[in-house]
Amino acid sequence: MKTSYLILFTLCFSFSIALGQQNQTTTKTTNATPNSNVPKTPELIPFTEMGDLWGYKNAKTDKVIIEPAYYEAFPFSFGLALVRDENSKTGFINTLGEKVIPMIYDGGFSFTEGLAAMNSSKGFDGNNSFVSGKWGFIDVKGNVVIPFHFTDAKPFSQNLAAVATNEIWGFIDKTAKLIIPKKYGQANSFKEGLAAVRNYDKWGYINKSGATIIAFKYDYAEDFENGIAKVEINGKNFNINKKGEQVK
């Protein structure tokens, strides 16, 4: 199945980025917060030396700002970057390289719209208890905003996030209210007002009210970009517009 999001653990940084579960270890962090004493810096981009550890350098000057120390590193968003350590745990660093959200997660996505979808083998569910292998959402301070009770999740886009329970997908808002019922076999994030979703074995497109806008007839469907989406029927790839009409 082809989608445009998952996986975010590639060098192109395309979502989902669920990481393999490992035994949880204690990671030393600072008391820094995302915006505490962090000066404005030029854009930092991930880089690797000899395909080994990752760090960050100035996008314009190539000067190393954060020395390579991570097994995976992703672009900064909201002043924070998602990184993976030697224990396959993920957390977030600021532009000084300080760990501001502990390395306790088994996978996740970079921040979008102020929240990050994260996976935890031992995550706080918001009710003084811990859950296993679930997805939830945190804010830039590391606070749990939406409890860890989904079996899968994707980043927020256009104020909605695709979430799944037992592989059945729907969409929630930032209060965790279910806006579009869980009834799809797969779901992409909303782009340009539409989301590609799979109903049984075919893909189509819905709007943010859950109404079907383009019929379920595709073997796979990608997100819209500049009013155009790539789809496939019987091995034939072609582009459609938001009316479902084939275009060049």
C-alpha positions as CSV (number, residue, x, y, z in Angstrom):
1,M,0.0,0.0,0.0
2,K,1.4,3.3,-1.0
3,T,0.8,6.5,0.9
4,S,2.7,9.7,1.1
5,Y,3.2,9.8,4.8
6,L,4.7,6.8,6.4
7,I,7.4,6.6,7.0
8,L,8.9,9.4,8.5
9,F,12.0,7.4,9.4
10,T,13.5,7.9,6.0
11,L,16.0,10.5,4.8
12,C,13.3,12.2,2.8
13,F,11.3,12.6,6.0
14,S,8.0,11.5,4.5
15,F,5.5,10.0,8.8
16,S,5.0,7.4,9.7
17,I,8.0,6.7,11.7
18,A,7.1,4.0,14.2
19,L,10.3,2.6,15.7
20,G,11.0,-0.9,16.8
21,Q,10.3,-1.5,20.5
22,Q,13.3,-2.0,22.8
23,N,13.7,-2.3,26.6
24,Q,13.2,1.1,28.1
25,T,16.3,2.8,29.6
26,T,16.9,5.8,31.7
27,T,18.1,8.8,29.7
28,K,19.7,11.8,31.3
29,T,18.0,15.1,30.2
30,T,18.4,18.7,31.0
31,N,15.9,20.9,32.7
32,A,15.7,23.1,29.5
33,T,12.4,23.9,27.9
34,P,11.9,24.3,24.2
35,N,12.2,28.1,24.3
36,S,14.5,28.6,27.3
37,N,17.7,30.5,26.5
38,V,17.6,29.2,23.0
39,P,18.9,32.0,20.6
40,K,17.5,32.4,17.2
41,T,19.7,30.3,14.9
42,P,19.9,29.8,11.2
43,E,18.1,26.8,9.8
44,L,19.6,23.5,11.0
45,I,19.4,20.4,8.8
46,P,20.3,16.8,9.7
47,F,23.5,15.3,8.4
48,T,25.4,12.1,8.8
49,E,29.0,11.1,8.5
50,M,29.7,7.9,6.6
51,G,26.1,6.8,7.2
52,D,26.6,6.4,10.9
53,L,25.6,8.9,13.5
54,W,23.5,12.0,12.8
55,G,23.8,15.6,13.9
56,Y,22.8,19.0,12.6
57,K,24.6,21.7,10.6
58,N,23.9,25.2,9.4
59,A,22.0,24.8,6.1
60,K,23.9,27.8,4.6
61,T,27.4,27.5,5.9
62,D,27.6,23.7,6.5
63,K,29.0,24.5,9.9
64,V,28.3,21.7,12.4
65,I,26.1,23.0,15.2
66,I,25.1,19.8,16.9
67,E,27.7,17.0,16.7
68,P,26.6,13.6,15.4
69,A,25.3,11.6,18.3
70,Y,22.0,10.1,17.1
71,Y,21.0,7.0,15.1
72,E,18.3,9.0,13.3
73,A,17.5,12.7,13.2
74,F,14.7,14.6,11.6
75,P,14.1,18.3,10.7
76,F,13.3,20.9,13.3
77,S,9.7,21.8,13.8
78,F,8.4,24.2,16.4
79,G,12.0,24.6,17.6
80,L,12.4,20.9,18.3
81,A,13.8,17.9,16.4
82,L,12.8,14.3,16.7
83,V,15.9,12.0,17.3
84,R,16.6,8.4,18.0
85,D,19.3,7.2,20.4
86,E,21.4,4.0,20.6
87,N,18.6,2.3,22.6
88,S,16.1,2.9,19.8
89,K,14.2,5.4,21.9
90,T,13.0,8.7,20.6
91,G,12.7,12.1,22.1
92,F,13.2,15.8,21.1
93,I,16.1,18.2,21.3
94,N,16.3,21.9,20.9
95,T,18.6,23.9,18.6
96,L,21.3,23.8,21.3
97,G,21.2,20.1,21.3
98,E,19.6,19.9,24.7
99,K,17.2,17.0,25.3
100,V,14.0,18.8,26.2
101,I,11.6,15.9,25.8
102,P,13.0,12.6,27.3
103,M,14.1,9.7,25.1
104,I,11.3,7.4,26.3
105,Y,9.2,6.9,23.2
106,D,9.4,3.9,20.7
107,G,8.5,6.0,17.7
108,G,6.6,9.1,16.5
109,F,6.4,12.0,14.2
110,S,7.7,15.5,14.2
111,F,5.5,18.3,15.6
112,T,2.7,19.6,13.4
113,E,0.2,22.2,14.5
114,G,1.8,22.2,18.0
115,L,1.3,18.5,18.7
116,A,3.3,15.3,18.0
117,A,1.9,11.8,17.6
118,M,4.1,9.4,19.6
119,N,4.2,5.7,20.4
120,S,5.1,4.4,23.8
121,S,5.7,0.9,25.2
122,K,5.1,2.5,28.6
123,G,3.2,5.7,28.2
124,F,1.2,7.8,30.6
125,D,-2.5,7.7,29.7
126,G,-3.5,10.8,31.6
127,N,-5.2,8.8,34.4
128,N,-2.3,8.0,36.6
129,S,-1.7,4.7,34.9
130,F,0.6,3.3,32.1
131,V,-0.3,1.6,28.9
132,S,1.6,-0.6,26.5
133,G,2.4,0.0,22.8
134,K,-0.2,2.8,22.2
135,W,-0.2,6.1,20.4
136,G,-1.1,9.5,21.8
137,F,-0.2,13.1,21.4
138,I,2.2,15.4,23.3
139,D,2.7,19.2,23.2
140,V,6.1,21.0,22.8
141,K,6.6,20.8,26.6
142,G,6.2,17.1,26.6
143,N,2.8,17.1,28.3
144,V,0.3,14.4,27.3
145,V,-2.5,16.3,25.5
146,I,-4.3,13.3,24.0
147,P,-3.9,10.0,26.1
148,F,-2.1,7.0,24.7
149,H,-4.9,4.7,23.8
150,F,-4.7,4.4,19.9
151,T,-3.2,1.5,18.2
152,D,-1.9,3.8,15.4
153,A,-1.9,7.5,14.7
154,K,-0.7,10.1,12.2
155,P,0.2,13.8,12.6
156,F,-2.4,16.5,12.8
157,S,-3.1,18.2,9.5
158,Q,-5.8,20.9,9.0
159,N,-6.8,20.4,12.7
160,L,-7.6,16.7,12.3
161,A,-5.5,13.6,12.9
162,A,-6.1,10.1,11.6
163,V,-6.1,7.6,14.4
164,A,-6.8,3.9,14.6
165,T,-8.2,1.3,17.0
166,N,-7.5,-2.3,15.9
167,E,-6.6,-1.1,12.4
168,I,-9.9,0.8,11.9
169,W,-9.3,4.4,11.2
170,G,-11.1,7.6,11.8
171,F,-10.3,11.3,12.6
172,I,-10.1,13.3,15.9
173,D,-9.7,16.9,16.7
174,K,-7.3,18.4,19.2
175,T,-9.6,17.7,22.1
176,A,-9.6,14.0,21.1
177,K,-13.2,14.3,20.0
178,L,-14.0,11.8,17.2
179,I,-15.0,13.9,14.3
180,I,-15.1,11.3,11.5
181,P,-16.1,7.8,12.8
182,K,-13.6,4.9,12.8
183,K,-14.7,2.9,9.8
184,Y,-11.8,2.9,7.3
185,G,-9.2,0.3,6.7
186,Q,-6.5,3.0,6.2
187,A,-6.4,6.8,6.2
188,N,-4.0,9.5,5.1
189,S,-3.9,12.9,6.7
190,F,-6.0,15.7,5.2
191,K,-4.3,17.8,2.5
192,E,-6.0,20.6,0.7
193,G,-9.4,19.8,2.4
194,L,-9.5,16.1,1.3
195,A,-8.1,12.9,2.8
196,A,-7.4,9.7,0.9
197,V,-9.1,6.8,2.8
198,R,-9.5,3.1,2.1
199,N,-12.9,1.5,2.4
200,Y,-12.6,-2.3,2.1
201,D,-10.1,-2.8,-0.7
202,K,-10.6,0.5,-2.6
203,W,-9.5,4.1,-2.0
204,G,-11.4,7.3,-2.3
205,Y,-11.5,10.8,-0.9
206,I,-13.5,12.4,1.9
207,N,-13.9,15.9,3.2
208,K,-13.5,17.1,6.8
209,S,-17.2,16.4,7.4
210,G,-16.6,12.8,6.4
211,A,-18.6,13.0,3.2
212,T,-17.3,11.0,0.2
213,I,-16.2,13.5,-2.4
214,I,-14.4,11.1,-4.8
215,A,-15.8,7.6,-5.1
216,F,-14.0,4.5,-3.7
217,K,-12.6,3.0,-6.9
218,Y,-8.8,3.3,-6.7
219,D,-6.3,0.5,-5.9
220,Y,-4.3,3.2,-4.1
221,A,-4.5,7.0,-3.8
222,E,-2.0,9.6,-2.8
223,D,-2.5,13.0,-1.2
224,F,-3.5,16.1,-3.1
225,E,-0.8,18.6,-3.9
226,N,-1.6,21.8,-5.8
227,G,-5.0,20.4,-6.7
228,I,-3.7,17.1,-8.2
229,A,-3.5,13.6,-6.8
230,K,-1.9,10.4,-8.2
231,V,-4.1,7.3,-8.2
232,E,-4.0,3.8,-9.6
233,I,-6.5,1.5,-11.1
234,N,-5.6,-2.0,-12.4
235,G,-1.9,-1.1,-12.4
236,K,-2.4,2.1,-14.4
237,N,-1.2,5.3,-12.7
238,F,-2.7,8.7,-13.5
239,N,-3.6,12.0,-12.0
240,I,-7.0,13.4,-11.0
241,N,-8.3,16.7,-9.9
242,K,-10.6,17.3,-6.9
243,K,-13.6,16.4,-9.0
244,G,-12.1,13.0,-9.7
245,E,-11.5,13.9,-13.3
246,Q,-8.4,12.5,-15.0
247,V,-5.9,15.2,-15.8
248,K,-2.3,15.4,-17.1
